[in-house]
Amino acid sequence: CMTQPPVRPGLQTIAPYVQGKSAIEGCAEPIKLSSNESSFGPSPQAILAFQAAATQLHRYPDGSQQALRGAIAEVHGLPAANIVCGNGSEELIGLLMRAYVGEGDEVVLSQNGFVMCEIYTRGQGATPVVAAEREHRIDVDALLAAVTPRTKMVCIANPNNPTGTYLPLAEIERLHRALPAQVLLLLDGAYAEFVLARDFDAGAALVAANTNVVMTRTFSKIYGLSGLRIGWAYAPAAVIDAVQRIRTPFNTNAAALAAAAAAVRDQAFVEQRRRHNHAWLQTLAQAFAAMEIEMIPSVANFYLLRFDGRDGKTAAAAAAHLRASGIIPRPVGDASSPYLRITVGLATENEAVIKALREFMRPH
């Protein structure tokens, strides 16, 4: 028996991340609605900036990320010194975990959210403590009840994934007020740009007024730059300093930096995508209600459907029917789960989902 170097014990408890499927056997051009990507693609301005960057691929990117940080600061009215960019927002979450979480610590997570938060927690040798949600929404009281003297971070996605629901600013502020000052509150705002609700706020003012709040954002969703892996965080000076000490100098590539800087300045493009998404969420909700399929109210670019299983109308059967119709959804949970998550796509893609599920729900 050959011996081999042992991996850290905590790694054995990690289930690797599984991305949404992108292919259907026998279907040349499936409708992929499994990963909450933008079916529209990126802004034309971002594409032009990406193409222009191709002539400089022999040069290292700007390790200080000055142009992109400046563009984000300009558009969002934030100090550039408190912004750091990453290889997707998940890299920044990982860096925060490395900076603040270690062996024997605890990280409080809501029942749903970005799965990488749990993976990074376990990778640090820490324990994830999961707080149950109530009616598909983050429960602030449950989060606070899970906090112990060993808690180093509380991580929530707002809007949440896969539910598509959100916490209003007042609830985020209530959560923060009750946290010990030494606990870092991470607000993952990957879907924040889609929200039109007046009581929603991604948390920038909370970051500015405190020393223990961080907001992460991404260019993968509404900006349509998933393939470039680029995101950013807004954080207090001490947190930025900690992240900068362990961030690799060229963690963001030059083409991604250029495309993202152009994308963030094209807010007219973002507004069009936001309005399209909002309108289709309403149309889809009406269509599913008529089919007697429960749709959890969503503010993100995806929605969660619940199938009651009567007459064989299960989520697994619905997913199989959608795939047979050339549509790729995202199953949630195991094979017995009643839930199915579907991305809001182009008008034709959304219409295809409605047609396929109408056929599926029709009595045989």
Sine and cosine of phi, psi and omega as CSV:
sin_phi,cos_phi,sin_psi,cos_psi,sin_omega,cos_omega
0.00,0.00,0.84,-0.55,-0.01,-1.00
-0.98,0.18,0.70,-0.72,0.10,-0.99
-1.00,0.08,0.38,-0.92,0.01,-1.00
-0.54,-0.84,0.39,-0.92,-0.01,-1.00
-0.87,0.49,0.75,-0.66,0.00,-1.00
-0.97,0.22,0.66,-0.75,0.11,-0.99
-0.99,0.17,0.29,-0.96,0.03,-1.00
-0.86,0.51,0.65,-0.76,-0.07,-1.00
-0.82,0.58,-0.60,0.80,-0.04,-1.00
-0.89,0.46,-0.45,0.89,-0.04,-1.00
-0.92,0.38,-0.42,0.91,-0.02,-1.00
-0.93,0.37,-0.31,0.95,-0.03,-1.00
-1.00,-0.02,-0.03,1.00,-0.09,-1.00
-1.00,-0.05,0.79,-0.62,0.17,-0.99
-1.00,-0.05,0.87,-0.50,-0.06,-1.00
-0.84,0.54,0.52,-0.85,0.04,-1.00
-0.89,0.46,0.68,-0.73,0.03,-1.00
-0.89,-0.45,0.89,-0.46,-0.02,-1.00
-0.99,0.17,0.32,-0.95,0.01,-1.00
-0.89,0.46,0.59,-0.81,0.00,-1.00
-0.91,0.41,0.49,-0.87,-0.05,-1.00
-0.80,-0.61,0.08,1.00,-0.05,-1.00
-0.61,-0.79,0.48,-0.88,0.13,-0.99
-0.80,-0.59,0.82,-0.57,-0.02,-1.00
-0.86,0.52,0.79,-0.61,0.02,-1.00
1.00,0.05,-0.03,1.00,0.00,-1.00
-0.90,-0.44,0.92,-0.39,-0.11,-0.99
-0.93,0.37,-0.65,0.76,-0.06,-1.00
-0.74,-0.67,0.97,0.23,0.00,-1.00
-0.94,0.33,0.35,-0.94,0.12,-0.99
-1.00,0.02,0.96,-0.29,-0.07,-1.00
-1.00,0.00,0.94,-0.34,0.01,-1.00
-0.80,-0.60,0.63,0.78,-0.11,-0.99
-0.95,-0.32,-0.17,0.98,-0.14,-0.99
-0.79,-0.62,0.21,0.98,0.03,-1.00
0.84,0.54,0.55,0.84,0.08,-1.00
-0.99,0.15,0.23,-0.97,0.08,-1.00
-1.00,0.05,0.87,-0.50,0.06,-1.00
-0.94,0.33,-0.28,0.96,-0.02,-1.00
-0.99,0.17,-0.35,0.94,-0.13,-0.99
0.98,0.19,-0.06,-1.00,-0.07,-1.00
-0.99,0.12,0.16,-0.99,0.10,-1.00
-0.85,0.53,0.62,-0.78,0.09,-1.00
-0.83,0.56,-0.53,0.85,0.03,-1.00
-0.91,0.41,-0.59,0.81,0.03,-1.00
-0.92,0.38,-0.62,0.78,0.02,-1.00
-0.90,0.44,-0.68,0.73,0.03,-1.00
-0.88,0.47,-0.68,0.74,0.01,-1.00
-0.91,0.42,-0.62,0.79,0.04,-1.00
-0.90,0.44,-0.70,0.71,0.00,-1.00
-0.91,0.42,-0.63,0.78,0.02,-1.00
-0.90,0.43,-0.54,0.84,0.00,-1.00
-0.93,0.37,-0.30,0.95,-0.05,-1.00
-0.89,0.46,-0.43,0.90,-0.02,-1.00
-0.98,0.22,-0.16,0.99,-0.06,-1.00
-0.86,-0.50,0.42,0.91,-0.06,-1.00
-0.94,0.34,-0.18,0.98,0.05,-1.00
-1.00,0.09,-0.07,1.00,0.00,-1.00
-0.97,-0.25,0.55,-0.84,0.12,-0.99
-0.91,0.41,0.49,-0.87,0.08,-1.00
-0.95,0.32,0.23,-0.97,0.06,-1.00
-0.95,0.31,0.95,-0.31,-0.03,-1.00
-0.90,0.44,-0.35,0.94,0.03,-1.00
-1.00,0.09,-0.17,0.98,0.06,-1.00
0.84,0.54,0.52,0.85,-0.18,-0.98
-0.87,0.50,-0.72,0.70,-0.07,-1.00
-0.90,0.43,-0.70,0.71,-0.02,-1.00
-0.94,0.33,-0.69,0.72,0.03,-1.00
-0.86,0.50,-0.61,0.79,0.04,-1.00
-0.92,0.40,-0.64,0.77,0.01,-1.00
-0.92,0.40,-0.69,0.72,0.03,-1.00
-0.89,0.46,-0.70,0.71,0.00,-1.00
-0.87,0.49,-0.68,0.74,-0.01,-1.00
-0.90,0.44,-0.73,0.68,-0.07,-1.00
-0.95,0.33,-0.64,0.77,-0.09,-1.00
-0.99,-0.12,-0.06,1.00,0.02,-1.00
0.92,0.38,0.68,0.73,-0.04,-1.00
-0.86,-0.50,0.41,-0.91,0.08,-1.00
-0.95,0.30,0.80,-0.60,-0.05,-1.00
-0.87,0.49,-0.48,0.88,-0.03,-1.00
-0.91,0.42,-0.35,0.94,-0.02,-1.00
-0.98,-0.20,0.29,0.96,0.01,-1.00
-0.89,-0.46,0.68,-0.74,0.11,-0.99
-0.69,-0.72,0.60,-0.80,-0.05,-1.00
-0.95,-0.32,0.40,-0.92,-0.06,-1.00
-0.59,-0.81,0.13,-0.99,0.04,-1.00
-0.98,0.21,0.96,0.28,-0.22,-0.97
0.99,0.16,0.41,-0.91,0.02,-1.00
-0.91,0.40,-0.37,0.93,0.00,-1.00
-0.91,0.41,-0.52,0.86,0.07,-1.00
-0.90,0.44,-0.63,0.77,0.00,-1.00
-0.92,0.40,-0.62,0.79,0.08,-1.00
-0.88,0.48,-0.68,0.74,0.04,-1.00
-0.89,0.46,-0.65,0.76,0.03,-1.00
-0.91,0.42,-0.63,0.77,0.05,-1.00
-0.89,0.45,-0.66,0.75,0.05,-1.00
-0.88,0.47,-0.71,0.71,0.00,-1.00
-0.89,0.46,-0.57,0.82,-0.06,-1.00
-0.98,0.20,-0.49,0.87,-0.17,-0.99
-0.84,-0.54,-0.17,0.99,-0.11,-0.99
-0.83,-0.56,0.69,-0.72,0.00,-1.00
-0.63,-0.77,-0.18,-0.98,-0.01,-1.00
-0.83,0.56,0.74,-0.67,0.07,-1.00
0.99,0.10,-0.13,0.99,0.03,-1.00
-0.98,0.18,0.15,-0.99,0.08,-1.00
-0.80,-0.60,0.54,-0.84,0.11,-0.99
-0.81,-0.58,0.82,-0.58,-0.01,-1.00
-1.00,0.02,0.81,-0.59,0.00,-1.00
-0.84,-0.54,0.51,-0.86,0.15,-0.99
-0.98,0.19,0.32,-0.95,-0.08,-1.00
-0.80,0.60,-0.63,0.78,0.07,-1.00
-0.91,-0.42,0.18,-0.98,-0.04,-1.00
0.61,-0.79,-0.23,-0.97,-0.05,-1.00
-0.98,0.22,0.87,-0.48,-0.12,-0.99
-0.88,0.47,-0.41,0.91,-0.01,-1.00
-0.90,0.44,-0.40,0.92,0.04,-1.00
-0.89,0.46,-0.66,0.75,0.05,-1.00
-0.94,0.35,-0.66,0.75,0.00,-1.00
-0.88,0.47,-0.72,0.70,0.02,-1.00
-0.91,0.42,-0.62,0.78,0.03,-1.00
-0.85,0.53,-0.77,0.63,-0.01,-1.00
-0.91,0.42,-0.58,0.81,0.02,-1.00
-0.89,0.46,-0.45,0.89,0.03,-1.00
-1.00,0.09,-0.01,1.00,-0.05,-1.00
0.98,0.18,0.26,0.97,0.01,-1.00
-0.99,-0.15,0.14,-0.99,-0.04,-1.00
-0.94,-0.34,0.83,-0.55,0.12,-0.99
-0.98,0.20,0.75,-0.66,0.04,-1.00
-0.92,-0.40,0.91,-0.42,-0.16,-0.99
-0.99,-0.14,0.81,-0.59,0.04,-1.00
-0.99,-0.13,0.78,-0.63,-0.01,-1.00
-0.90,0.43,0.49,-0.87,0.07,-1.00
-0.98,-0.19,0.30,-0.96,-0.04,-1.00
-0.85,-0.53,0.87,-0.50,0.01,-1.00
0.80,0.60,0.73,0.68,0.06,-1.00
0.92,0.40,0.32,0.95,0.01,-1.00
-0.81,-0.59,0.53,-0.85,0.07,-1.00
-0.86,0.51,0.71,-0.70,-0.03,-1.00
-0.96,-0.28,0.96,-0.28,-0.04,-1.00
-0.87,0.50,-0.65,0.76,-0.01,-1.00
-0.90,0.44,-0.63,0.78,0.03,-1.00
-0.92,0.39,-0.62,0.78,0.05,-1.00
-0.88,0.47,-0.73,0.68,-0.04,-1.00
-0.91,0.40,-0.57,0.82,0.02,-1.00
-0.92,0.39,-0.39,0.92,-0.02,-1.00
-1.00,0.09,-0.19,0.98,-0.02,-1.00
-0.97,0.26,0.74,-0.68,0.04,-1.00
-0.77,-0.64,0.06,-1.00,0.07,-1.00
-0.88,0.48,-0.28,0.96,0.01,-1.00
-1.00,0.00,-0.09,1.00,-0.04,-1.00
-0.94,0.33,0.78,-0.62,0.05,-1.00
-0.94,-0.34,-0.49,0.87,-0.01,-1.00
-0.60,-0.80,0.47,-0.88,0.21,-0.98
-0.84,-0.55,0.84,-0.55,-0.08,-1.00
-0.88,-0.48,0.81,-0.59,0.10,-0.99
-0.70,-0.71,0.53,-0.85,0.11,-0.99
-0.99,-0.17,0.80,-0.60,-0.04,-1.00
-0.65,-0.76,0.96,-0.27,0.03,1.00
-0.88,0.47,0.34,-0.94,-0.09,-1.00
-1.00,-0.04,0.38,-0.93,-0.02,-1.00
-0.77,-0.63,0.79,-0.61,0.25,0.97
-0.99,-0.15,0.21,0.98,-0.12,-0.99
-0.97,0.22,-0.52,0.85,-0.05,-1.00
0.99,0.16,0.04,1.00,0.01,-1.00
-1.00,0.05,0.16,-0.99,-0.03,-1.00
-0.62,-0.79,0.32,-0.95,0.15,-0.99
-0.98,-0.18,0.76,-0.65,0.09,-1.00
-0.92,0.38,0.33,-0.94,-0.06,-1.00
-0.82,0.57,-0.63,0.78,-0.03,-1.00
-0.86,0.52,-0.60,0.80,0.01,-1.00
-0.96,0.27,-0.59,0.81,0.08,-1.00
-0.89,0.45,-0.68,0.73,0.01,-1.00
-0.91,0.42,-0.62,0.79,0.03,-1.00
-0.90,0.43,-0.65,0.76,0.05,-1.00
-0.87,0.49,-0.75,0.66,-0.05,-1.00
-0.90,0.44,-0.67,0.74,-0.04,-1.00
-0.85,0.53,-0.56,0.83,-0.08,-1.00
-1.00,0.02,-0.10,0.99,0.00,-1.00
-0.99,0.13,0.59,-0.81,0.13,-0.99
-0.88,0.48,0.52,-0.85,-0.08,-1.00
-0.88,0.47,-0.43,0.90,-0.04,-1.00
-1.00,0.08,-0.01,1.00,0.03,-1.00
-0.99,-0.12,0.78,-0.62,0.00,-1.00
-1.00,0.05,0.78,-0.62,0.05,-1.00
-0.99,-0.15,0.88,-0.47,0.00,-1.00
-0.97,-0.24,0.86,-0.50,0.04,-1.00
-0.96,-0.27,0.97,-0.24,-0.01,-1.00
-1.00,0.08,0.96,-0.29,-0.08,-1.00
-0.96,-0.29,0.70,0.71,-0.04,-1.00
-0.85,0.52,-0.51,0.86,-0.07,-1.00
-0.93,-0.36,0.25,0.97,-0.11,-0.99
-0.87,0.49,-0.57,0.82,-0.07,-1.00
-0.91,0.42,-0.32,0.95,-0.04,-1.00
-0.99,0.14,-0.25,0.97,-0.19,-0.98
-0.99,0.10,0.75,-0.66,0.06,-1.00
-0.94,-0.34,-0.10,0.99,-0.03,-1.00
-0.88,0.48,0.71,-0.71,-0.09,-1.00
-0.94,0.33,-0.41,0.91,-0.03,-1.00
-1.00,-0.05,0.18,0.98,0.04,-1.00
-0.99,-0.11,0.58,-0.81,0.11,-0.99
-0.51,-0.86,0.70,-0.72,-0.06,-1.00
-0.95,0.31,-0.31,0.95,0.13,-0.99
0.92,-0.38,0.18,0.98,-0.05,-1.00
-0.88,0.48,-0.67,0.75,-0.01,-1.00
-0.91,0.41,-0.56,0.83,0.03,-1.00
-0.92,0.39,-0.62,0.78,0.07,-1.00
-0.88,0.47,-0.74,0.68,-0.08,-1.00
-0.89,0.46,-0.52,0.86,-0.11,-0.99
-1.00,-0.04,-0.05,1.00,-0.11,-0.99
-0.67,-0.74,0.13,-0.99,-0.01,-1.00
-0.94,-0.34,0.01,1.00,-0.10,-0.99
-0.74,-0.68,0.53,0.85,0.06,-1.00
-0.78,-0.63,0.70,-0.71,0.05,-1.00
-0.77,-0.63,0.66,-0.75,0.09,-1.00
-0.91,-0.42,0.80,-0.60,0.09,-1.00
-0.94,-0.35,0.56,-0.83,-0.01,-1.00
-0.66,-0.75,0.24,-0.97,-0.06,-1.00
-0.67,-0.74,0.41,-0.91,0.14,-0.99
-0.99,-0.16,0.16,0.99,-0.09,-1.00
-0.99,0.14,-0.39,0.92,-0.16,-0.99
-0.99,-0.15,-1.00,-0.02,-0.09,-1.00
-0.91,0.41,-0.46,0.89,-0.01,-1.00
-0.99,0.14,-0.24,0.97,0.09,-1.00
0.93,0.38,0.53,0.85,-0.01,-1.00
-0.92,-0.40,0.56,0.83,-0.05,-1.00
-0.81,0.58,-0.64,0.77,-0.08,-1.00
-0.93,0.35,-0.27,0.96,-0.02,-1.00
-1.00,-0.09,-0.22,0.98,0.03,-1.00
0.81,0.58,0.98,0.20,-0.01,-1.00
-0.57,-0.82,0.76,-0.65,0.03,-1.00
-0.51,-0.86,-0.01,-1.00,-0.04,-1.00
-0.49,-0.87,0.31,-0.95,0.06,-1.00
-0.73,-0.68,0.55,-0.83,0.11,-0.99
-0.89,-0.46,0.83,-0.56,-0.15,-0.99
-0.51,-0.86,0.32,-0.95,0.09,-1.00
-0.88,0.47,0.36,-0.93,-0.11,-0.99
-0.83,0.56,-0.68,0.73,-0.04,-1.00
-0.91,0.41,-0.57,0.82,0.03,-1.00
-0.94,0.33,-0.68,0.73,0.06,-1.00
-0.85,0.53,-0.70,0.72,0.00,-1.00
-0.86,0.51,-0.68,0.73,-0.01,-1.00
-0.90,0.43,-0.69,0.73,0.00,-1.00
-0.92,0.40,-0.67,0.74,-0.03,-1.00
-0.89,0.46,-0.48,0.88,-0.02,-1.00
-0.94,0.34,-0.41,0.91,-0.03,-1.00
-0.89,-0.45,-0.08,1.00,0.05,-1.00
-0.95,0.32,0.70,-0.71,0.10,-0.99
-0.92,0.38,0.56,-0.83,-0.14,-0.99
-0.90,0.44,-0.46,0.89,-0.04,-1.00
-0.84,-0.54,0.75,0.66,-0.04,-1.00
-0.95,0.30,-0.31,0.95,0.04,-1.00
-0.89,-0.45,0.77,-0.63,-0.09,-1.00
-0.99,0.16,0.36,-0.93,-0.14,-0.99
-0.89,0.45,-0.66,0.75,-0.01,-1.00
-0.91,0.41,-0.64,0.77,0.02,-1.00
-0.91,0.41,-0.67,0.74,0.03,-1.00
-0.87,0.49,-0.69,0.72,-0.03,-1.00
-0.93,0.37,-0.71,0.70,-0.03,-1.00
-0.91,0.42,-0.66,0.75,-0.03,-1.00
-0.92,0.39,-0.62,0.78,0.02,-1.00
-0.89,0.46,-0.64,0.77,0.05,-1.00
-0.94,0.33,-0.63,0.78,-0.04,-1.00
-0.90,0.44,-0.69,0.72,-0.07,-1.00
-0.93,0.37,-0.43,0.90,0.02,-1.00
-0.99,0.15,-0.26,0.97,0.01,-1.00
-1.00,-0.05,0.93,0.36,-0.05,-1.00
-0.96,0.28,-0.31,0.95,0.10,-0.99
-0.91,0.42,-0.63,0.77,0.05,-1.00
-0.89,0.46,-0.69,0.72,0.00,-1.00
-0.89,0.46,-0.69,0.73,-0.01,-1.00
-0.89,0.46,-0.63,0.78,0.05,-1.00
-0.88,0.47,-0.68,0.73,-0.01,-1.00
-0.92,0.39,-0.62,0.78,0.00,-1.00
-0.90,0.44,-0.71,0.71,-0.01,-1.00
-0.92,0.40,-0.66,0.75,0.06,-1.00
-0.86,0.52,-0.73,0.69,-0.04,-1.00
-0.89,0.45,-0.72,0.70,-0.02,-1.00
-0.88,0.48,-0.71,0.71,-0.02,-1.00
-0.90,0.44,-0.67,0.74,-0.04,-1.00
-0.95,0.31,-0.51,0.86,0.09,-1.00
-0.86,0.50,-0.64,0.77,0.03,-1.00
-0.93,0.36,-0.68,0.73,0.00,-1.00
-0.90,0.45,-0.69,0.72,0.00,-1.00
-0.90,0.43,-0.67,0.74,0.01,-1.00
-0.87,0.50,-0.67,0.74,0.02,-1.00
-0.91,0.42,-0.66,0.75,-0.02,-1.00
-0.91,0.42,-0.69,0.72,-0.03,-1.00
-0.95,0.32,-0.56,0.83,0.05,-1.00
-0.88,0.48,-0.65,0.76,0.03,-1.00
-0.91,0.42,-0.45,0.89,0.04,-1.00
-1.00,0.03,-0.07,1.00,-0.08,-1.00
0.89,0.45,0.60,0.80,0.18,-0.98
-0.97,-0.24,0.78,-0.63,0.00,-1.00
-0.98,0.21,0.83,-0.56,0.09,-1.00
-0.93,-0.37,0.86,-0.51,0.03,-1.00
-0.93,0.37,0.79,-0.61,-0.05,-1.00
-0.83,0.56,0.84,-0.54,-0.10,-1.00
-0.88,-0.48,0.53,-0.85,0.13,-0.99
-0.89,-0.46,0.04,1.00,-0.06,-1.00
-0.99,-0.14,-0.20,-0.98,0.00,-1.00
-0.99,-0.12,0.55,0.83,0.06,-1.00
-0.42,-0.91,0.20,-0.98,0.02,-1.00
-0.57,-0.82,0.47,-0.88,-0.02,-1.00
-0.95,-0.30,0.81,-0.58,0.03,-1.00
-0.96,-0.27,0.62,-0.79,0.05,-1.00
-0.88,-0.47,0.82,-0.57,0.01,-1.00
-0.96,-0.27,0.76,-0.65,-0.10,-1.00
-0.99,0.15,-0.15,0.99,0.09,-1.00
0.99,0.11,-0.07,1.00,0.01,-1.00
-0.92,0.40,0.63,-0.78,0.02,-1.00
0.83,0.56,0.54,0.84,0.05,-1.00
0.98,0.22,0.16,0.99,-0.03,-1.00
-1.00,0.06,0.94,0.33,-0.01,-1.00
-1.00,-0.07,0.24,-0.97,0.05,-1.00
-0.90,0.44,-0.63,0.78,0.01,-1.00
-0.89,0.45,-0.66,0.75,0.02,-1.00
-0.93,0.37,-0.61,0.79,0.05,-1.00
-0.90,0.44,-0.67,0.74,0.03,-1.00
-0.88,0.47,-0.66,0.75,0.02,-1.00
-0.90,0.44,-0.64,0.77,0.02,-1.00
-0.92,0.39,-0.65,0.76,0.03,-1.00
-0.89,0.45,-0.68,0.73,0.02,-1.00
-0.89,0.45,-0.62,0.78,0.05,-1.00
-0.91,0.41,-0.38,0.93,0.04,-1.00
-1.00,-0.06,0.12,0.99,0.03,-1.00
0.99,0.12,0.37,0.93,-0.05,-1.00
-0.86,-0.50,0.73,-0.68,-0.01,-1.00
-0.96,-0.28,0.95,-0.32,0.10,-1.00
-1.00,-0.06,-0.07,-1.00,0.05,-1.00
-0.86,-0.51,0.96,-0.27,0.10,-0.99
-0.88,0.47,0.56,-0.83,0.00,-1.00
-0.89,-0.46,0.84,-0.55,-0.01,-1.00
0.99,0.11,-0.32,-0.95,-0.04,-1.00
-1.00,0.09,-0.11,-0.99,-0.09,-1.00
-0.90,0.44,-0.38,0.93,-0.01,-1.00
-1.00,-0.01,-0.04,1.00,-0.04,-1.00
-0.90,0.43,0.63,-0.78,0.04,-1.00
-1.00,0.08,0.07,1.00,-0.16,-0.99
-0.95,-0.32,0.52,-0.85,0.06,-1.00
-0.62,-0.78,0.76,-0.65,0.02,-1.00
-0.96,-0.28,0.70,-0.72,-0.04,-1.00
-0.71,-0.71,0.70,-0.71,0.03,-1.00
-0.98,0.22,0.59,-0.80,0.17,-0.99
-0.96,0.27,0.84,-0.54,-0.05,-1.00
-0.92,-0.39,-0.43,-0.90,0.11,-0.99
-0.91,0.41,0.27,-0.96,0.00,-1.00
-0.82,0.57,-0.71,0.70,-0.02,-1.00
-0.90,0.43,-0.57,0.82,0.01,-1.00
-0.94,0.33,-0.67,0.74,0.04,-1.00
-0.90,0.43,-0.64,0.76,0.04,-1.00
-0.90,0.44,-0.58,0.81,0.04,-1.00
-0.91,0.41,-0.63,0.78,0.04,-1.00
-0.90,0.44,-0.72,0.69,0.00,-1.00
-0.86,0.51,-0.71,0.70,-0.01,-1.00
-0.88,0.47,-0.71,0.70,-0.05,-1.00
-0.91,0.41,-0.68,0.73,-0.02,-1.00
-0.96,0.28,-0.47,0.88,0.11,-0.99
-0.90,0.44,-0.67,0.75,0.07,-1.00
-0.90,0.44,-0.67,0.74,-0.03,-1.00
-0.89,0.46,-0.66,0.75,-0.07,-1.00
-0.99,0.17,-0.21,0.98,-0.02,-1.00
-0.89,0.46,0.75,-0.66,0.02,-1.00
-0.87,0.49,0.66,-0.75,0.02,-1.00
-1.00,0.10,0.00,0.00,0.00,0.00
